[in-house]
Amino acid sequence: MPQTLTLVGAPLPGGVEAVAADILGAFGLSPVSGRVLSPERAVELTLDGEGDARKIEGTLREALPEVDVAVLPAENRRKRVLLADMDATMVVGETIDELAAALGKEAEVSAITERAMRGEIDFGAALDERVAMLAGLDAAEIDRIAGGLTYSPGAEAFVRSMAADGVRCMLVSGGFDRVTGVVRERLGFHADRANHLEVGPDGRLTGTARKPVVDAATKLATLREMAMTAGVALADCLAIGDGANDRAMVEAAGLGIAYRAKPMLREAAAARIDHTDLRTALYYQGYTDAEIVG
Ligand SMILES: [Mg+2]
């Protein structure tokens, strides 16, 4: 099956297409057509055959270190379902660490978060341990933090452009539903699924989360449910995340994207965004700026 090479920069360096054509030539491939997706920022080249995508991408990354590159099948590029992680993907940082900061426990909690996101410790156990440390926190503090989140650049354009194209968009998070509800509304997701922190009669967190918790298996199950409900194959789904608990859904989706991700996910994903913003997930599907909302 023919492939498409997408190159995205902020902006693209001059002569990028010539560099790409040289490298493709070394793999016995040549571009049969090219298209500007975004002036100065994104181009795609349709190739005359199929090569080892990983090797071609690796060589291109060495030659173009500030450029995001993806070699993907030229057919069936636009996905019909979007499932996205929240923390460190749609928003900057980890909200559980910010909640812990309100209790002066950020250092302890963030050390566990980091290890869990790298896949070094079990997600469910790590969640229980951190949620226990949040006991006593005024639940209103969650709403305060949800209202002051920093969104990842391009997040709203990414979600709203896909939604405008008729794609079913859902946020799935090992974080908390009081936060995902706010992020869903703000970015234009149709639905969200996340963990629920129990609140006591005094309005403070009890230190427990409702079971079963949303973990890697839940994220994968959510992807399968969404595909079934939409009547599409997993090949028609896009999943994007940054951490170890996103790996199963990212590997199962037709287009799995690692966004500024931990090494384990970066290696596992079919595509990566390391340097540019979330609009790159649209360019990888062949969207042009004229089709991007906002
Ligand atoms: Mg994350």
Boltz pocket constraint, residues with backbone or C-beta under 6 A from the ligand:
constraints:
  - pocket:
      binder: B
      contacts: [[A, 85], [A, 86], [A, 87], [A, 88], [A, 89], [A, 241], [A, 242], [A, 243]]
      max_distance: 6.0
